[in-house]
Amino acid sequence: MPVSMSPALPTDAHIRAAHERIGPHVHRTPVLTCATLDRMAGATLVFKAEPLQKVGAFKARGAVNAVFSLSDEAAARGVATHSSGNHGQALAYAAARRGIPAHIVMPETAARPKLEAVRGYGGRVTLCPPGTRAREQALADVLAATGADMVHPYNDPRVIAGQGTCALELLEQAGPLDLVIAPVGGGGLISGTALACAATAPAPRVLGAEPANADDAARSLKAGCIVEDDAPDTIADGLRASLRDLTFAIIRAHVPAIFTVTEEQIVTAMRLIWQFMKLIVEPSAAVPLAAVLAHPEDFRGRRVGVILTGGNVDLDRLPWMPP
């Protein structure tokens, strides 16, 4: 299985190099505020608006960094990954920018707009049953058949460094923050966020947010070892993945707490962002705000950076619509 990545953890220097590398290919997304949500939270919230990113999600950052880190020889063989949607779109986009093939393994349950978007960017899709094990086996088959470079959705130093550029920009744009909160799925974003924040002075405390229905990261942090959920049932489809060795090591070192929220709290937060910020976000992106509102004692009176991760939703199947 060809894997061109180092097992070493990325550093602040890697994040800053990634920021330079990806600059021509991604947006520097804005930070937004909302007085109504500030009043509801009892805190000053500064939102990093990654739904306005290329491919509609922060995932463009890590994928572009990985693809443009490849040597010409490795790039010629193409890239491959598994993804519920956003990373697949991002890798297909990045590969198209470099003119190389992208092979994307996706679960049969993937949201239709995400599947269509991957194909729209030129990704070659292989469908598989839902669940981490099925996705990894299907990806192993693709790698064996193509010789492509594997760009893991999150457990890859190149991807983690790319995702860290989101927090790097947030801190540059927003100024000093007391806290930064990001959602946790496989942990690539919060790992990059934690590393970027740890390198600043004063360093904001980094917290995670996770669906209660997919709380393997919170349980892993508590247990001191990786606890896996193979196919958790949550509306936040981008947060169904389990941690891996690199992301768990970073989270364990730099993230003191991961809050969990219910499906109802996620939908409420999603609606609030749509209603008061006039910004389309997907359920996974609403999880950090849901955590802030569900645990006000941990955020009250603080200046909080909230990373809104993506806005790729099926407009015909919104969670507040009747079935």
Secondary structure by P-SEA (a helix, b strand, c coil): cccccccccccaaaaaaaaaaaccccccbbbbbbaaaaaaacccccccccccccccccaaaaaaaaaaaccaaaaaabbbbccccaaaaaaaaaaaaabbbbbbbbcccccaaaaaaaaaaccbbbbbcccaaaaaaaaaaaaaacccccccccccaaaaaaaaaaaaaaaaccccccbbbbbbcccaaaaaaaaaaaacccccbbbbbbbcccaaaaaaaaacccccccccccccccccccccaaaaaaaaacccbbbbbcaaaaaaaaaaaaaccccccccccaaaaaaaaaccccccccbbbbbbccccccccccccccc
